[in-house]
């Protein structure tokens, strides 16, 4: 069953339950009030009969059918007297003999004035509500009965009308539920169709019905944003695959060439053999490094690490020590005690990439590479050739390599990974010229933990 059907049943069920509860309560209340009024009327009439007003026993049409007399007879009263010795005598009205039991005779013999009891009796085809009232002083008791068939007909008619009204309420509630459900689910149905189109055809540029600020409108807006991000992710993936294929082609071509030369390895001179093996080893390392960078960038493994409070100075120190071990180049750290929420391994990878990049472009200098950490900002300084104005806008793009870097080793992905790490931490990257020559490249990382939230 779809959502619309469930809402219709829910609205109809709630309406029917409310109508039934109100109907049952109304019927019970009306029945109780009519019964109380009837018993009070019997007690009052019995007092009048005891005073000699027997004319009250004449047929009365006070309580009749709801249609004004369709039942064809009025409500009748009958009365009889019970002597102290238990004998019964009629008192006007219809010649109906009411049953007298032991409790009625006890009231007639020993009851105090006003003592009474009620009971329901069935005489022939009629039903009576009967009251027995003691007169006291040895005068016996009066027994008065009233025909309740007409009252029951009235209550039956009331029950039928309540049932009819409940049925109407059920139909109206179901219809209202259908209209409301149709209005609510109309946009959901359109969203479902769009989702099915995306699922079946892989289309990410379909128009998503939007509008409204309720939950459905927010869902449509979120769905639109999700499709946009999926489209962007697919474009990034396609671009990454294309760029990776292009970049992998160069080392693979070189390795293929070297492999063909290895077939004539015995014909080469020792110097040529050494140069060939060095070339194969270098290309293999570059290929391994490129694959590692691609996996890092494609899987976003830096996002899988748990976030914790980290100290940028300690992370920068670890990154500098690693680069120093690999390259032998001195790296100086000037950092404050900034602590912030971040992923330590991802930040260390980003700093290592920046320092390695600086060492690569400043390989001929004897001066140390400088790292400056202030607040949530990390800067790495080198004294290399610097970054051209035309290259500043693209230096963090995947596989982009400036003209000055064409002959240098590297995958062209290091700075792209720095940008991914910075943005995953709510920051961004930057690059520019260093005062006195060289370049400064760095990134920001959100907000330090000492700042108020």
Secondary structure, DSSP 8 states (H G I E B T S, - for coil): --HHHHHHHHHHHHHHHHHHHHHHHHHHHHHHHHHHHHHHHHHHHHHHHHTT-GGGGS-B-SS--TTSSTT---B-EEEEEE-TTS-EEEEEES-------HHHHHHHHH--TT-EEEEEEEETTEEEEEEEEE--TT--EEEEEEE-HHHHHHHHHHHHHHHHHHHHHHHHHHHHHHHHHHHHHHHHHHHHHHHHHHHHH-----------SSHHHHHHHHHHHHHHHHHHHHHHHHHHHHHHHHHHHHHHHHHHHHHHHHTTGGGS-HHHHHHHHHHHHHHHHHHHHHHHHHHHHHHTGGGTS--EEEEHHHHHHHHHHHHHHHH---EEEEE---EEEE-HHHHHHHHHHHHHHHHHHTTT--S-EEEEEETTEEEEEE-SS---HHHHTTTTSTT---GGGTTS---S-HHHHHHHHHHHTT--EEEEE-TTSSEEEEEE-S-BTTS--
